[in-house]
Amino acid sequence: VLTHDMHHRAHLLLMLAHLGLSNLPEGDLLGWERLDLSATH
């Protein structure tokens, strides 16, 4: 399931980049969760 979700996340980031958006998030879901948890504690 995680690799399937990563595929969708990568596809979404690619579409946003093609639309000309910048400053897109990098990393993976587990890294984002770790950053989010450290910000709230």
PyMOL Python script that loads the backbone (N, CA, C, O; Angstrom):
from pymol import cmd

cmd.read_pdbstr("""\
ATOM      1  N   VAL A   1       0.830  -1.189   0.000  1.00  0.00           N
ATOM      2  CA  VAL A   1       0.000   0.000   0.000  1.00  0.00           C
ATOM      3  C   VAL A   1       0.875   1.254   0.000  1.00  0.00           C
ATOM      4  O   VAL A   1       0.561   2.226  -0.687  1.00  0.00           O
ATOM      5  N   LEU A   2       1.968   1.240   0.763  1.00  0.00           N
ATOM      6  CA  LEU A   2       2.813   2.436   0.821  1.00  0.00           C
ATOM      7  C   LEU A   2       3.406   2.794  -0.531  1.00  0.00           C
ATOM      8  O   LEU A   2       3.460   3.971  -0.890  1.00  0.00           O
ATOM      9  N   THR A   3       3.852   1.794  -1.289  1.00  0.00           N
ATOM     10  CA  THR A   3       4.437   2.116  -2.589  1.00  0.00           C
ATOM     11  C   THR A   3       3.375   2.630  -3.545  1.00  0.00           C
ATOM     12  O   THR A   3       3.666   3.482  -4.385  1.00  0.00           O
ATOM     13  N   HIS A   4       2.154   2.133  -3.435  1.00  0.00           N
ATOM     14  CA  HIS A   4       1.075   2.623  -4.291  1.00  0.00           C
ATOM     15  C   HIS A   4       0.771   4.078  -3.953  1.00  0.00           C
ATOM     16  O   HIS A   4       0.573   4.893  -4.854  1.00  0.00           O
ATOM     17  N   ASP A   5       0.730   4.413  -2.670  1.00  0.00           N
ATOM     18  CA  ASP A   5       0.489   5.794  -2.257  1.00  0.00           C
ATOM     19  C   ASP A   5       1.613   6.705  -2.729  1.00  0.00           C
ATOM     20  O   ASP A   5       1.359   7.835  -3.146  1.00  0.00           O
ATOM     21  N   MET A   6       2.852   6.227  -2.668  1.00  0.00           N
ATOM     22  CA  MET A   6       3.981   7.035  -3.122  1.00  0.00           C
ATOM     23  C   MET A   6       3.864   7.319  -4.612  1.00  0.00           C
ATOM     24  O   MET A   6       4.248   8.396  -5.069  1.00  0.00           O
ATOM     25  N   HIS A   7       3.338   6.365  -5.376  1.00  0.00           N
ATOM     26  CA  HIS A   7       3.131   6.570  -6.812  1.00  0.00           C
ATOM     27  C   HIS A   7       2.157   7.722  -7.037  1.00  0.00           C
ATOM     28  O   HIS A   7       2.413   8.599  -7.862  1.00  0.00           O
ATOM     29  N   HIS A   8       1.043   7.725  -6.309  1.00  0.00           N
ATOM     30  CA  HIS A   8       0.059   8.801  -6.460  1.00  0.00           C
ATOM     31  C   HIS A   8       0.643  10.145  -6.032  1.00  0.00           C
ATOM     32  O   HIS A   8       0.397  11.160  -6.685  1.00  0.00           O
ATOM     33  N   ARG A   9       1.412  10.165  -4.944  1.00  0.00           N
ATOM     34  CA  ARG A   9       2.020  11.403  -4.458  1.00  0.00           C
ATOM     35  C   ARG A   9       2.992  11.955  -5.500  1.00  0.00           C
ATOM     36  O   ARG A   9       3.004  13.156  -5.768  1.00  0.00           O
ATOM     37  N   ALA A  10       3.801  11.084  -6.082  1.00  0.00           N
ATOM     38  CA  ALA A  10       4.754  11.516  -7.104  1.00  0.00           C
ATOM     39  C   ALA A  10       4.023  12.040  -8.332  1.00  0.00           C
ATOM     40  O   ALA A  10       4.447  13.028  -8.931  1.00  0.00           O
ATOM     41  N   HIS A  11       2.937  11.392  -8.708  1.00  0.00           N
ATOM     42  CA  HIS A  11       2.165  11.831  -9.864  1.00  0.00           C
ATOM     43  C   HIS A  11       1.552  13.204  -9.606  1.00  0.00           C
ATOM     44  O   HIS A  11       1.567  14.065 -10.485  1.00  0.00           O
ATOM     45  N   LEU A  12       1.017  13.410  -8.418  1.00  0.00           N
ATOM     46  CA  LEU A  12       0.436  14.700  -8.066  1.00  0.00           C
ATOM     47  C   LEU A  12       1.495  15.801  -8.098  1.00  0.00           C
ATOM     48  O   LEU A  12       1.245  16.883  -8.629  1.00  0.00           O
ATOM     49  N   LEU A  13       2.673  15.536  -7.536  1.00  0.00           N
ATOM     50  CA  LEU A  13       3.740  16.531  -7.555  1.00  0.00           C
ATOM     51  C   LEU A  13       4.170  16.848  -8.981  1.00  0.00           C
ATOM     52  O   LEU A  13       4.462  18.002  -9.295  1.00  0.00           O
ATOM     53  N   LEU A  14       4.213  15.855  -9.833  1.00  0.00           N
ATOM     54  CA  LEU A  14       4.566  16.078 -11.232  1.00  0.00           C
ATOM     55  C   LEU A  14       3.524  16.954 -11.921  1.00  0.00           C
ATOM     56  O   LEU A  14       3.880  17.872 -12.660  1.00  0.00           O
ATOM     57  N   MET A  15       2.240  16.678 -11.685  1.00  0.00           N
ATOM     58  CA  MET A  15       1.177  17.492 -12.288  1.00  0.00           C
ATOM     59  C   MET A  15       1.251  18.939 -11.802  1.00  0.00           C
ATOM     60  O   MET A  15       1.082  19.869 -12.591  1.00  0.00           O
ATOM     61  N   LEU A  16       1.502  19.132 -10.504  1.00  0.00           N
ATOM     62  CA  LEU A  16       1.604  20.490  -9.967  1.00  0.00           C
ATOM     63  C   LEU A  16       2.800  21.227 -10.568  1.00  0.00           C
ATOM     64  O   LEU A  16       2.712  22.419 -10.859  1.00  0.00           O
ATOM     65  N   ALA A  17       3.911  20.525 -10.754  1.00  0.00           N
ATOM     66  CA  ALA A  17       5.087  21.131 -11.368  1.00  0.00           C
ATOM     67  C   ALA A  17       4.794  21.510 -12.816  1.00  0.00           C
ATOM     68  O   ALA A  17       5.239  22.562 -13.274  1.00  0.00           O
ATOM     69  N   HIS A  18       4.061  20.683 -13.538  1.00  0.00           N
ATOM     70  CA  HIS A  18       3.701  20.982 -14.921  1.00  0.00           C
ATOM     71  C   HIS A  18       2.787  22.198 -15.004  1.00  0.00           C
ATOM     72  O   HIS A  18       2.781  22.901 -16.015  1.00  0.00           O
ATOM     73  N   LEU A  19       2.019  22.451 -13.957  1.00  0.00           N
ATOM     74  CA  LEU A  19       1.162  23.635 -13.915  1.00  0.00           C
ATOM     75  C   LEU A  19       1.948  24.896 -13.563  1.00  0.00           C
ATOM     76  O   LEU A  19       1.393  25.994 -13.547  1.00  0.00           O
ATOM     77  N   GLY A  20       3.226  24.735 -13.283  1.00  0.00           N
ATOM     78  CA  GLY A  20       4.082  25.877 -13.001  1.00  0.00           C
ATOM     79  C   GLY A  20       4.200  26.235 -11.538  1.00  0.00           C
ATOM     80  O   GLY A  20       4.770  27.273 -11.203  1.00  0.00           O
ATOM     81  N   LEU A  21       3.678  25.404 -10.660  1.00  0.00           N
ATOM     82  CA  LEU A  21       3.790  25.682  -9.232  1.00  0.00           C
ATOM     83  C   LEU A  21       5.199  25.367  -8.757  1.00  0.00           C
ATOM     84  O   LEU A  21       5.835  24.425  -9.230  1.00  0.00           O
ATOM     85  N   SER A  22       5.666  26.154  -7.830  1.00  0.00           N
ATOM     86  CA  SER A  22       6.998  25.916  -7.276  1.00  0.00           C
ATOM     87  C   SER A  22       6.880  25.762  -5.767  1.00  0.00           C
ATOM     88  O   SER A  22       5.790  25.854  -5.202  1.00  0.00           O
ATOM     89  N   ASN A  23       8.012  25.527  -5.129  1.00  0.00           N
ATOM     90  CA  ASN A  23       8.056  25.328  -3.685  1.00  0.00           C
ATOM     91  C   ASN A  23       7.182  24.142  -3.261  1.00  0.00           C
ATOM     92  O   ASN A  23       6.470  24.205  -2.259  1.00  0.00           O
ATOM     93  N   LEU A  24       7.251  23.074  -4.036  1.00  0.00           N
ATOM     94  CA  LEU A  24       6.472  21.875  -3.736  1.00  0.00           C
ATOM     95  C   LEU A  24       7.182  21.063  -2.656  1.00  0.00           C
ATOM     96  O   LEU A  24       8.411  21.070  -2.583  1.00  0.00           O
ATOM     97  N   PRO A  25       6.421  20.367  -1.822  1.00  0.00           N
ATOM     98  CA  PRO A  25       7.045  19.603  -0.741  1.00  0.00           C
ATOM     99  C   PRO A  25       7.874  18.441  -1.278  1.00  0.00           C
ATOM    100  O   PRO A  25       7.520  17.810  -2.274  1.00  0.00           O
ATOM    101  N   GLU A  26       8.969  18.180  -0.606  1.00  0.00           N
ATOM    102  CA  GLU A  26       9.803  17.037  -0.952  1.00  0.00           C
ATOM    103  C   GLU A  26       9.706  16.015   0.164  1.00  0.00           C
ATOM    104  O   GLU A  26       9.252  16.329   1.264  1.00  0.00           O
ATOM    105  N   GLY A  27      10.123  14.822  -0.112  1.00  0.00           N
ATOM    106  CA  GLY A  27      10.129  13.795   0.915  1.00  0.00           C
ATOM    107  C   GLY A  27       8.999  12.803   0.730  1.00  0.00           C
ATOM    108  O   GLY A  27       8.369  12.728  -0.325  1.00  0.00           O
ATOM    109  N   ASP A  28       8.765  12.052   1.775  1.00  0.00           N
ATOM    110  CA  ASP A  28       7.743  11.022   1.727  1.00  0.00           C
ATOM    111  C   ASP A  28       6.790  11.202   2.901  1.00  0.00           C
ATOM    112  O   ASP A  28       7.026  12.024   3.786  1.00  0.00           O
ATOM    113  N   LEU A  29       5.732  10.439   2.900  1.00  0.00           N
ATOM    114  CA  LEU A  29       4.696  10.574   3.920  1.00  0.00           C
ATOM    115  C   LEU A  29       5.240  10.386   5.329  1.00  0.00           C
ATOM    116  O   LEU A  29       4.886  11.144   6.232  1.00  0.00           O
ATOM    117  N   LEU A  30       6.095   9.391   5.529  1.00  0.00           N
ATOM    118  CA  LEU A  30       6.625   9.147   6.869  1.00  0.00           C
ATOM    119  C   LEU A  30       7.494  10.311   7.339  1.00  0.00           C
ATOM    120  O   LEU A  30       7.472  10.671   8.516  1.00  0.00           O
ATOM    121  N   GLY A  31       8.245  10.889   6.436  1.00  0.00           N
ATOM    122  CA  GLY A  31       9.044  12.055   6.788  1.00  0.00           C
ATOM    123  C   GLY A  31       8.173  13.245   7.131  1.00  0.00           C
ATOM    124  O   GLY A  31       8.469  13.983   8.071  1.00  0.00           O
ATOM    125  N   TRP A  32       7.092  13.441   6.374  1.00  0.00           N
ATOM    126  CA  TRP A  32       6.171  14.552   6.654  1.00  0.00           C
ATOM    127  C   TRP A  32       5.507  14.356   8.010  1.00  0.00           C
ATOM    128  O   TRP A  32       5.350  15.314   8.768  1.00  0.00           O
ATOM    129  N   GLU A  33       5.118  13.129   8.322  1.00  0.00           N
ATOM    130  CA  GLU A  33       4.493  12.867   9.620  1.00  0.00           C
ATOM    131  C   GLU A  33       5.476  13.134  10.755  1.00  0.00           C
ATOM    132  O   GLU A  33       5.097  13.675  11.794  1.00  0.00           O
ATOM    133  N   ARG A  34       6.726  12.758  10.559  1.00  0.00           N
ATOM    134  CA  ARG A  34       7.736  12.989  11.587  1.00  0.00           C
ATOM    135  C   ARG A  34       7.927  14.492  11.809  1.00  0.00           C
ATOM    136  O   ARG A  34       8.030  14.940  12.951  1.00  0.00           O
ATOM    137  N   LEU A  35       7.973  15.272  10.725  1.00  0.00           N
ATOM    138  CA  LEU A  35       8.101  16.721  10.860  1.00  0.00           C
ATOM    139  C   LEU A  35       6.882  17.315  11.548  1.00  0.00           C
ATOM    140  O   LEU A  35       7.014  18.200  12.393  1.00  0.00           O
ATOM    141  N   ASP A  36       5.699  16.836  11.191  1.00  0.00           N
ATOM    142  CA  ASP A  36       4.462  17.346  11.782  1.00  0.00           C
ATOM    143  C   ASP A  36       4.420  17.046  13.270  1.00  0.00           C
ATOM    144  O   ASP A  36       4.044  17.907  14.065  1.00  0.00           O
ATOM    145  N   LEU A  37       4.799  15.843  13.655  1.00  0.00           N
ATOM    146  CA  LEU A  37       4.784  15.471  15.069  1.00  0.00           C
ATOM    147  C   LEU A  37       5.790  16.283  15.872  1.00  0.00           C
ATOM    148  O   LEU A  37       5.512  16.670  17.007  1.00  0.00           O
ATOM    149  N   SER A  38       6.946  16.541  15.295  1.00  0.00           N
ATOM    150  CA  SER A  38       7.947  17.310  16.031  1.00  0.00           C
ATOM    151  C   SER A  38       7.526  18.769  16.161  1.00  0.00           C
ATOM    152  O   SER A  38       7.928  19.440  17.112  1.00  0.00           O
ATOM    153  N   ALA A  39       6.730  19.271  15.228  1.00  0.00           N
ATOM    154  CA  ALA A  39       6.270  20.660  15.294  1.00  0.00           C
ATOM    155  C   ALA A  39       5.189  20.845  16.346  1.00  0.00           C
ATOM    156  O   ALA A  39       5.034  21.942  16.884  1.00  0.00           O
ATOM    157  N   THR A  40       4.442  19.796  16.647  1.00  0.00           N
ATOM    158  CA  THR A  40       3.339  19.925  17.593  1.00  0.00           C
ATOM    159  C   THR A  40       3.752  19.632  19.020  1.00  0.00           C
ATOM    160  O   THR A  40       2.979  19.880  19.944  1.00  0.00           O
ATOM    161  N   HIS A  41       4.960  19.106  19.225  1.00  0.00           N
ATOM    162  CA  HIS A  41       5.396  18.781  20.593  1.00  0.00           C
ATOM    163  C   HIS A  41       6.456  19.724  21.065  1.00  0.00           C
ATOM    164  O   HIS A  41       6.938  19.599  22.191  1.00  0.00           O
TER     165      HIS A  41
END
""", "prot")
cmd.dss("prot")
cmd.show_as("cartoon", "prot")
cmd.util.cbc("prot")
cmd.orient("prot")
